[in-house]
C-alpha cells in the first residue's frame, strides 16, 4: 500500500479512499504522507503543528476612533462620524 522514502509515506489516491483511517493514523503519529495520482504528487498531508498563540490583547479600535473624532452623541454611530468626516473633506 505504501512506499517509505526518507521517513515519508507515499500513497495513491485510491489507497487513501479505501484506507483513510490508516493514513490518518500515520498523520496523527507525526508522519508526513504524500498522495499521488498516476505517479504524480498531488497532495501532502502534514500533522498539525502546535496551535499559534493567541494575541495578548486586541487593539481598542473604538477608543482610538473616539480619540481621533471625539465623543459622539448618543445614537450617532462611528460610521456616521466617518461619513461626516468624508463629506467635510469634499
Residue, then its C-alpha position, 0 to 999 in steps of 0.5 A: x500500500x505504501x512506499x517509505x522514502x526518507x521517513x515519508x509515506x507515499x500513497x495513491x489516491x485510491x489507497x487513501x479512499x479505501x484506507x483513510x483511517x490508516x493514513x490518518x493514523x500515520x498523520x496523527x503519529x507525526x508522519x508526513x504522507x504524500x498522495x499521488x495520482x498516476x505517479x504524480x504528487x498531488x497532495x501532502x498531508x502534514x500533522x498539525x503543528x502546535x496551535x499559534x498563540x493567541x494575541x495578548x490583547x486586541x487593539x481598542x479600535x473604538x477608543x482610538x476612533x473616539x480619540x481621533x473624532x471625539x465623543x459622539x452623541x448618543x445614537x450617532x454611530x462611528x460610521x456616521x462620524x466617518x461619513x461626516x468626516x468624508x463629506x467635510x473633506x469634499 
